[in-house]
Amino acid sequence: MATDSILKDGKLTFLKYEENFTSRNSVRLQIDPTPYILYWRYKDPKVFNTKELAHEKNYIYLERIYDVRVGKPTDFDLGSHEKSIERNFLTVVSGTSITNLKFTHFVCLDKDEKKLKDFGSALFITVQRVRREEHGLLYHFRKKLAPKMYAAFTQRCLEEELVYFCVLWGTVDLSREMRQGNNNASSH
């Protein structure tokens, strides 16, 4: 799908907007191949490693995203020195419930507003699709592993090893999950 390619290729460069725009660390924002998570990877390995050691999350589960907004942030006012970048904002509204929302802001460094709007639209469409689908046990197991496989500074695990371990110990009926996954895929 063209929608997925703009999300998976990570060609747009962003700055992770933090309070008062004190840090200017560029990131690549993308979703994992399945998709389970939206994650960002810091371009500078030292920054990436420091943030990971501080246990700062660099991902959001797609099913926890409620809205994706392009343009001026709505949860705070920009300073006068930041007005020039308000069109380049991408805000991801997420949370464990609709009453417990978190606003995560990114500033797109590319000057092409159409690409940013396409990225925001594609992300929102993907989020809505993921939230509508029914998922089996294997989906939730893999979703929990996705941050360790894609968003970590160094890959923490291989999916095949963990699935084999679960099948070996009988916690996942792989044949049933695969049939259910194929049925879900064929219905879309």
Accessible surface in RSA format (square Angstrom, percent):
REM  Atomic radii and reference values for relative SASA: ProtOr
REM  Chains: A
REM  Algorithm: Lee & Richards
REM  Probe-radius: 1.40
REM  Slices: 20
REM RES _ NUM      All-atoms   Total-Side   Main-Chain    Non-polar    All polar
REM                ABS   REL    ABS   REL    ABS   REL    ABS   REL    ABS   REL
RES MET A   1   154.56  80.0  91.16  60.3  63.40 151.0  86.39  73.4  68.17  90.3
RES ALA A   2    90.65  83.4  68.74 106.1  21.91  49.8  74.74 105.3  15.91  42.2
RES THR A   3    31.54  22.4  25.09  25.4   6.45  15.4   8.53  11.5  23.01  34.8
RES ASP A   4    22.87  16.0  22.87  22.8   0.00   0.0   6.24  14.7  16.63  16.6
RES SER A   5    61.58  52.0  54.80  73.1   6.78  15.6  44.51  94.8  17.07  23.9
RES ILE A   6    41.09  23.4  37.24  27.7   3.85   9.3  39.09  28.1   2.00   5.4
RES LEU A   7     0.00   0.0   0.00   0.0   0.00   0.0   0.00   0.0   0.00   0.0
RES LYS A   8    68.10  33.2  56.65  34.8  11.45  27.3  33.99  30.6  34.11  36.3
RES ASP A   9    69.74  48.9  38.63  38.5  31.11  73.6  29.84  70.2  39.90  39.8
RES GLY A  10     5.12   6.3   0.00   N/A   5.12   6.3   1.61   4.4   3.51   7.9
RES LYS A  11   156.97  76.6 140.40  86.1  16.57  39.5  88.43  79.6  68.54  73.0
RES LEU A  12     8.96   5.0   7.28   5.2   1.68   4.2   7.28   5.1   1.68   4.5
RES THR A  13    16.46  11.7  16.46  16.7   0.00   0.0   8.19  11.0   8.26  12.5
RES PHE A  14     0.00   0.0   0.00   0.0   0.00   0.0   0.00   0.0   0.00   0.0
RES LEU A  15    16.88   9.4  16.88  12.1   0.00   0.0  16.88  11.9   0.00   0.0
RES LYS A  16    33.10  16.1  32.40  19.9   0.69   1.7   8.26   7.4  24.84  26.5
RES TYR A  17    18.18   8.5  11.79   6.7   6.39  16.6   6.84   5.1  11.34  14.0
RES GLU A  18    47.06  27.0  41.86  31.7   5.20  12.4  27.73  53.6  19.33  15.8
RES GLU A  19   144.17  82.8 126.45  95.7  17.73  42.2  53.02 102.5  91.16  74.4
RES ASN A  20   110.65  76.3  89.73  86.7  20.93  50.4  22.34  53.8  88.32  85.4
RES PHE A  21    12.27   6.1   4.89   3.0   7.37  19.2   4.89   3.0   7.37  21.1
RES THR A  22   107.87  76.7  72.94  73.9  34.93  83.3  63.43  85.2  44.43  67.2
RES SER A  23    28.79  24.3  22.82  30.5   5.97  13.7  27.55  58.7   1.24   1.7
RES ARG A  24   149.83  62.9 121.80  62.1  28.03  66.7  49.99  68.3  99.84  60.5
RES ASN A  25    36.18  25.0  32.32  31.2   3.86   9.3   6.96  16.8  29.22  28.2
RES SER A  26    29.01  24.5  23.10  30.8   5.91  13.6   8.94  19.0  20.07  28.1
RES VAL A  27     0.00   0.0   0.00   0.0   0.00   0.0   0.00   0.0   0.00   0.0
RES ARG A  28    72.39  30.4  72.39  36.9   0.00   0.0  21.95  30.0  50.44  30.6
RES LEU A  29     0.31   0.2   0.00   0.0   0.31   0.8   0.00   0.0   0.31   0.8
RES GLN A  30    31.80  17.8  31.80  23.2   0.00   0.0   0.06   0.1  31.75  24.1
RES ILE A  31     2.18   1.2   0.00   0.0   2.18   5.3   0.00   0.0   2.18   5.9
RES ASP A  32     0.07   0.1   0.00   0.0   0.07   0.2   0.07   0.2   0.00   0.0
RES PRO A  33    78.00  56.8  67.59  61.6  10.40  37.8  67.62  55.8  10.38  64.5
RES THR A  34    70.34  50.0  43.30  43.9  27.04  64.4  32.90  44.2  37.44  56.6
RES PRO A  35     9.20   6.7   7.93   7.2   1.27   4.6   7.93   6.5   1.27   7.9
RES TYR A  36    11.68   5.5  10.76   6.1   0.92   2.4   5.86   4.4   5.82   7.2
RES ILE A  37     0.00   0.0   0.00   0.0   0.00   0.0   0.00   0.0   0.00   0.0
RES LEU A  38     0.00   0.0   0.00   0.0   0.00   0.0   0.00   0.0   0.00   0.0
RES TYR A  39    14.35   6.7  14.35   8.2   0.00   0.0   0.00   0.0  14.35  17.7
RES TRP A  40     8.67   3.5   8.67   4.2   0.00   0.0   7.52   4.0   1.15   1.9
RES ARG A  41    76.49  32.1  75.76  38.6   0.74   1.8  26.03  35.6  50.47  30.6
RES TYR A  42    14.83   6.9   6.59   3.8   8.24  21.4   2.85   2.1  11.99  14.8
RES LYS A  43   102.48  50.0  75.21  46.1  27.27  64.9  50.40  45.4  52.08  55.5
RES ASP A  44    67.63  47.4  61.38  61.1   6.25  14.8  28.62  67.4  39.01  38.9
RES PRO A  45    80.65  58.8  78.15  71.2   2.50   9.1  80.33  66.3   0.31   2.0
RES LYS A  46   164.97  80.5 158.70  97.4   6.27  14.9 107.61  96.9  57.36  61.1
RES VAL A  47    30.24  19.9  27.76  25.1   2.47   6.0  30.20  26.2   0.03   0.1
RES PHE A  48     8.18   4.1   8.18   5.1   0.00   0.0   8.18   5.0   0.00   0.0
RES ASN A  49    56.80  39.2  56.80  54.9   0.00   0.0   4.23  10.2  52.57  50.8
RES THR A  50    89.53  63.7  86.20  87.4   3.33   7.9  63.83  85.7  25.70  38.8
RES LYS A  51    30.54  14.9  29.67  18.2   0.87   2.1  14.06  12.7  16.49  17.6
RES GLU A  52    40.90  23.5  33.09  25.0   7.81  18.6  24.84  48.0  16.06  13.1
RES LEU A  53   130.07  72.4 112.69  80.6  17.38  43.7 114.93  80.7  15.13  40.7
RES ALA A  54    64.00  58.8  32.50  50.2  31.49  71.6  44.57  62.8  19.42  51.5
RES HIS A  55   164.34  89.8 137.17  95.3  27.17  69.5  99.26 102.3  65.09  75.7
RES GLU A  56    85.67  49.2  70.75  53.5  14.92  35.5  33.95  65.7  51.72  42.2
RES LYS A  57   136.92  66.8 114.26  70.1  22.66  53.9  74.73  67.3  62.19  66.2
RES ASN A  58    16.96  11.7  16.96  16.4   0.00   0.0   5.99  14.4  10.97  10.6
RES TYR A  59    40.16  18.7  33.20  18.9   6.95  18.1  13.79  10.4  26.37  32.5
RES ILE A  60    18.41  10.5  14.36  10.7   4.05   9.8  18.41  13.3   0.00   0.0
RES TYR A  61    17.63   8.2  15.83   9.0   1.80   4.7   8.75   6.6   8.88  10.9
RES LEU A  62     0.12   0.1   0.12   0.1   0.00   0.0   0.12   0.1   0.00   0.0
RES GLU A  63    48.40  27.8  38.16  28.9  10.24  24.4  15.37  29.7  33.04  27.0
RES ARG A  64    87.77  36.9  86.30  44.0   1.48   3.5  16.90  23.1  70.88  43.0
RES ILE A  65     0.00   0.0   0.00   0.0   0.00   0.0   0.00   0.0   0.00   0.0
RES TYR A  66    57.32  26.8  42.04  23.9  15.28  39.8  26.83  20.2  30.49  37.6
RES ASP A  67    42.16  29.5  42.16  42.0   0.00   0.0  11.12  26.2  31.05  31.0
RES VAL A  68    18.07  11.9   0.05   0.0  18.02  43.4   0.05   0.0  18.02  48.9
RES ARG A  69    80.58  33.8  76.56  39.0   4.02   9.6  33.75  46.1  46.83  28.4
RES VAL A  70    51.73  34.0  17.74  16.1  34.00  81.9  17.89  15.5  33.84  91.8
RES GLY A  71    14.89  18.4   0.00   N/A  14.89  18.4  13.99  38.4   0.90   2.0
RES LYS A  72   107.38  52.4  89.42  54.9  17.95  42.7  40.67  36.6  66.71  71.1
RES PRO A  73     3.63   2.6   0.00   0.0   3.63  13.2   1.46   1.2   2.17  13.5
RES THR A  74    99.75  70.9  62.75  63.6  37.00  88.2  65.99  88.6  33.76  51.0
RES ASP A  75    66.53  46.6  29.27  29.1  37.26  88.1  22.28  52.4  44.25  44.1
RES PHE A  76    60.71  30.4  45.85  28.4  14.86  38.7  58.01  35.2   2.71   7.7
RES ASP A  77   126.73  88.8 104.79 104.3  21.94  51.9  30.80  72.5  95.93  95.7
RES LEU A  78    10.03   5.6   0.09   0.1   9.95  25.0   0.45   0.3   9.58  25.8
RES GLY A  79    27.85  34.3   0.00   N/A  27.85  34.3  25.31  69.4   2.55   5.7
RES SER A  80   105.28  89.0  80.34 107.2  24.94  57.5  49.61 105.6  55.67  78.0
RES HIS A  81   137.09  74.9 104.33  72.5  32.76  83.8  94.78  97.7  42.31  49.2
RES GLU A  82     8.43   4.8   7.69   5.8   0.74   1.8   2.56   4.9   5.87   4.8
RES LYS A  83   105.14  51.3  95.72  58.7   9.42  22.4  69.03  62.1  36.11  38.5
RES SER A  84   103.19  87.2  63.25  84.4  39.94  92.0  58.65 124.9  44.54  62.4
RES ILE A  85    35.23  20.0  35.23  26.2   0.00   0.0  35.23  25.4   0.00   0.0
RES GLU A  86    49.06  28.2  49.06  37.1   0.00   0.0   7.63  14.8  41.43  33.8
RES ARG A  87   159.57  67.0 153.59  78.3   5.98  14.2  41.44  56.6 118.13  71.6
RES ASN A  88    17.69  12.2  17.64  17.0   0.05   0.1   0.91   2.2  16.78  16.2
RES PHE A  89     0.00   0.0   0.00   0.0   0.00   0.0   0.00   0.0   0.00   0.0
RES LEU A  90     0.00   0.0   0.00   0.0   0.00   0.0   0.00   0.0   0.00   0.0
RES THR A  91     1.34   1.0   1.34   1.4   0.00   0.0   0.83   1.1   0.51   0.8
RES VAL A  92     0.00   0.0   0.00   0.0   0.00   0.0   0.00   0.0   0.00   0.0
RES VAL A  93     1.79   1.2   1.79   1.6   0.00   0.0   1.79   1.6   0.00   0.0
RES SER A  94     7.19   6.1   7.19   9.6   0.00   0.0   1.05   2.2   6.14   8.6
RES GLY A  95    12.33  15.2   0.00   N/A  12.33  15.2  11.11  30.5   1.22   2.7
RES THR A  96    91.75  65.3  61.24  62.1  30.52  72.7  53.28  71.6  38.47  58.2
RES SER A  97    44.87  37.9  41.95  56.0   2.93   6.7  38.90  82.8   5.97   8.4
RES ILE A  98   112.59  64.1 102.30  76.2  10.28  24.8 102.30  73.7  10.28  27.9
RES THR A  99   126.35  89.9  88.46  89.7  37.89  90.3  75.92 102.0  50.42  76.2
RES ASN A 100    91.32  63.0  85.64  82.8   5.68  13.7  17.83  42.9  73.49  71.0
RES LEU A 101    67.60  37.6  37.80  27.0  29.80  74.9  38.18  26.8  29.42  79.2
RES LYS A 102   135.04  65.9 130.98  80.4   4.06   9.7  82.12  73.9  52.92  56.4
RES PHE A 103    61.07  30.6  42.34  26.2  18.73  48.7  42.34  25.7  18.73  53.6
RES THR A 104     5.92   4.2   3.17   3.2   2.75   6.6   5.14   6.9   0.79   1.2
RES HIS A 105    12.39   6.8  11.04   7.7   1.34   3.4  10.42  10.7   1.96   2.3
RES PHE A 106     0.00   0.0   0.00   0.0   0.00   0.0   0.00   0.0   0.00   0.0
RES VAL A 107     3.79   2.5   3.79   3.4   0.00   0.0   3.79   3.3   0.00   0.0
RES CYS A 108     0.98   0.7   0.30   0.3   0.68   1.6   0.27   0.7   0.71   0.8
RES LEU A 109    73.79  41.1  59.40  42.5  14.38  36.2  60.46  42.5  13.33  35.9
RES ASP A 110    45.09  31.6  35.73  35.6   9.36  22.1  14.99  35.3  30.11  30.0
RES LYS A 111   169.59  82.7 142.73  87.6  26.86  64.0 109.03  98.1  60.56  64.5
RES ASP A 112    62.63  43.9  53.01  52.8   9.63  22.8  26.13  61.5  36.50  36.4
RES GLU A 113    62.63  36.0  57.46  43.5   5.17  12.3  23.64  45.7  38.99  31.8
RES LYS A 114   138.54  67.6 132.93  81.6   5.61  13.4 107.21  96.5  31.33  33.4
RES LYS A 115   102.93  50.2 102.84  63.1   0.09   0.2  50.65  45.6  52.28  55.7
RES LEU A 116     3.42   1.9   3.42   2.4   0.00   0.0   3.42   2.4   0.00   0.0
RES LYS A 117   115.09  56.1 113.31  69.5   1.78   4.2  63.00  56.7  52.09  55.5
RES ASP A 118    57.23  40.1  52.89  52.6   4.33  10.2  14.97  35.2  42.25  42.1
RES PHE A 119     1.19   0.6   1.19   0.7   0.00   0.0   1.19   0.7   0.00   0.0
RES GLY A 120     3.33   4.1   0.00   N/A   3.33   4.1   2.67   7.3   0.66   1.5
RES SER A 121    63.11  53.3  54.44  72.7   8.67  20.0  29.43  62.7  33.68  47.2
RES ALA A 122     5.33   4.9   4.14   6.4   1.19   2.7   5.08   7.2   0.25   0.7
RES LEU A 123     0.00   0.0   0.00   0.0   0.00   0.0   0.00   0.0   0.00   0.0
RES PHE A 124    73.53  36.8  73.53  45.5   0.00   0.0  73.53  44.6   0.00   0.0
RES ILE A 125    93.66  53.3  90.64  67.5   3.02   7.3  92.69  66.7   0.98   2.7
RES THR A 126     1.39   1.0   0.97   1.0   0.43   1.0   0.43   0.6   0.97   1.5
RES VAL A 127     0.00   0.0   0.00   0.0   0.00   0.0   0.00   0.0   0.00   0.0
RES GLN A 128    58.27  32.6  58.00  42.4   0.27   0.6  16.35  34.8  41.92  31.8
RES ARG A 129    50.20  21.1  50.20  25.6   0.00   0.0  23.14  31.6  27.06  16.4
RES VAL A 130     3.19   2.1   2.72   2.5   0.47   1.1   2.72   2.4   0.47   1.3
RES ARG A 131    95.47  40.1  64.42  32.8  31.05  73.9  18.45  25.2  77.02  46.7
RES ARG A 132   170.65  71.7 139.62  71.2  31.04  73.9  76.00 103.9  94.65  57.4
RES GLU A 133    38.13  21.9  24.87  18.8  13.26  31.6   7.84  15.2  30.28  24.7
RES GLU A 134   139.01  79.8 130.20  98.5   8.80  21.0  47.84  92.5  91.17  74.4
RES HIS A 135    45.76  25.0  18.45  12.8  27.31  69.9  13.48  13.9  32.29  37.6
RES GLY A 136    14.48  17.9   0.00   N/A  14.48  17.9   9.84  27.0   4.64  10.4
RES LEU A 137   102.62  57.2  94.50  67.6   8.13  20.4  97.24  68.3   5.38  14.5
RES LEU A 138     6.73   3.8   6.73   4.8   0.00   0.0   6.73   4.7   0.00   0.0
RES TYR A 139    32.67  15.3  26.59  15.1   6.09  15.8  29.21  22.0   3.46   4.3
RES HIS A 140    71.49  39.1  71.26  49.5   0.23   0.6  52.57  54.2  18.92  22.0
RES PHE A 141    55.32  27.7  49.32  30.5   6.01  15.6  54.54  33.1   0.78   2.2
RES ARG A 142    63.06  26.5  61.28  31.2   1.78   4.2   4.34   5.9  58.72  35.6
RES LYS A 143    14.30   7.0  14.30   8.8   0.00   0.0   0.48   0.4  13.82  14.7
RES LYS A 144   110.27  53.8 103.70  63.6   6.56  15.6  76.49  68.8  33.78  36.0
RES LEU A 145    20.11  11.2  20.11  14.4   0.00   0.0  20.11  14.1   0.00   0.0
RES ALA A 146     0.75   0.7   0.21   0.3   0.55   1.2   0.75   1.1   0.00   0.0
RES PRO A 147    12.54   9.1   9.56   8.7   2.98  10.8   9.88   8.2   2.66  16.5
RES LYS A 148   104.12  50.8 103.21  63.3   0.91   2.2  59.86  53.9  44.27  47.2
RES MET A 149    29.06  15.1  15.72  10.4  13.34  31.8  13.77  11.7  15.29  20.3
RES TYR A 150    55.88  26.1  49.25  28.0   6.63  17.3  35.48  26.7  20.41  25.2
RES ALA A 151     1.75   1.6   1.21   1.9   0.54   1.2   1.61   2.3   0.15   0.4
RES ALA A 152    12.20  11.2   5.54   8.5   6.66  15.2   8.73  12.3   3.47   9.2
RES PHE A 153    63.44  31.7  51.04  31.6  12.41  32.3  51.04  30.9  12.41  35.5
RES THR A 154    75.55  53.7  71.18  72.2   4.37  10.4  62.37  83.8  13.18  19.9
RES GLN A 155   103.24  57.7  69.25  50.6  33.99  80.9  24.69  52.6  78.56  59.6
RES ARG A 156   127.91  53.7  94.62  48.2  33.29  79.3  42.91  58.6  85.01  51.5
RES CYS A 157    23.58  17.8  14.26  15.9   9.32  21.9  22.95  58.1   0.64   0.7
RES LEU A 158    82.57  46.0  82.39  58.9   0.18   0.5  82.50  57.9   0.08   0.2
RES GLU A 159    39.37  22.6  38.08  28.8   1.29   3.1   7.37  14.3  32.00  26.1
RES GLU A 160   126.40  72.6 117.51  88.9   8.89  21.2  70.84 137.0  55.56  45.4
RES GLU A 161   106.07  60.9  96.66  73.1   9.41  22.4  43.89  84.9  62.18  50.8
RES LEU A 162    50.74  28.3  50.74  36.3   0.01   0.0  50.74  35.6   0.00   0.0
RES VAL A 163    13.66   9.0  13.57  12.3   0.09   0.2  13.66  11.9   0.00   0.0
RES TYR A 164   143.51  67.0 139.00  79.1   4.52  11.8 108.27  81.4  35.25  43.4
RES PHE A 165   109.85  55.0 109.33  67.7   0.52   1.4 109.85  66.6   0.00   0.0
RES CYS A 166    11.18   8.5  11.12  12.4   0.07   0.2   0.20   0.5  10.98  11.8
RES VAL A 167    58.87  38.7  47.63  43.1  11.24  27.1  47.63  41.4  11.24  30.5
RES LEU A 168   111.66  62.2  81.75  58.5  29.91  75.2  87.86  61.7  23.80  64.1
RES TRP A 169   169.74  68.1 142.97  69.2  26.77  62.9 144.70  77.2  25.04  40.6
RES GLY A 170    61.76  76.2   0.00   N/A  61.76  76.2  30.12  82.7  31.63  70.8
RES THR A 171    84.53  60.1  66.10  67.0  18.44  43.9  72.62  97.5  11.91  18.0
RES VAL A 172     8.93   5.9   3.00   2.7   5.93  14.3   4.46   3.9   4.47  12.1
RES ASP A 173    79.10  55.4  64.48  64.2  14.62  34.6  32.62  76.8  46.48  46.4
RES LEU A 174    57.25  31.9  54.52  39.0   2.74   6.9  54.52  38.3   2.74   7.4
RES SER A 175    64.21  54.3  54.71  73.0   9.50  21.9  45.17  96.2  19.04  26.7
RES ARG A 176   128.91  54.1 128.19  65.3   0.72   1.7  36.20  49.5  92.70  56.2
RES GLU A 177    13.70   7.9   8.30   6.3   5.41  12.9   1.10   2.1  12.60  10.3
RES MET A 178    98.05  50.8  95.28  63.1   2.77   6.6  89.36  76.0   8.69  11.5
RES ARG A 179   140.87  59.1 137.94  70.3   2.94   7.0  71.63  97.9  69.24  42.0
RES GLN A 180    57.69  32.3  54.73  40.0   2.96   7.1  25.25  53.7  32.44  24.6
RES GLY A 181    37.24  45.9   0.00   N/A  37.24  45.9  32.10  88.1   5.14  11.5
RES ASN A 182    98.67  68.0  94.25  91.1   4.41  10.6  23.92  57.6  74.74  72.2
RES ASN A 183    99.72  68.8  94.56  91.4   5.16  12.4  23.44  56.4  76.28  73.7
RES ASN A 184    46.10  31.8  45.89  44.3   0.21   0.5  12.09  29.1  34.02  32.9
RES ALA A 185    70.95  65.2  49.52  76.4  21.44  48.8  59.08  83.2  11.87  31.4
RES SER A 186    94.01  79.4  57.09  76.2  36.92  85.1  51.89 110.5  42.12  59.0
RES SER A 187    84.73  71.6  45.76  61.1  38.98  89.8  49.36 105.1  35.37  49.6
RES HIS A 188   130.88  71.5  67.89  47.2  62.99 161.1  79.03  81.5  51.85  60.3
END  Absolute sums over single chains surface
CHAIN  1 A    10853.9       8972.6       1881.2       6082.6       4771.2
END  Absolute sums over all chains
TOTAL         10853.9       8972.6       1881.2       6082.6       4771.2
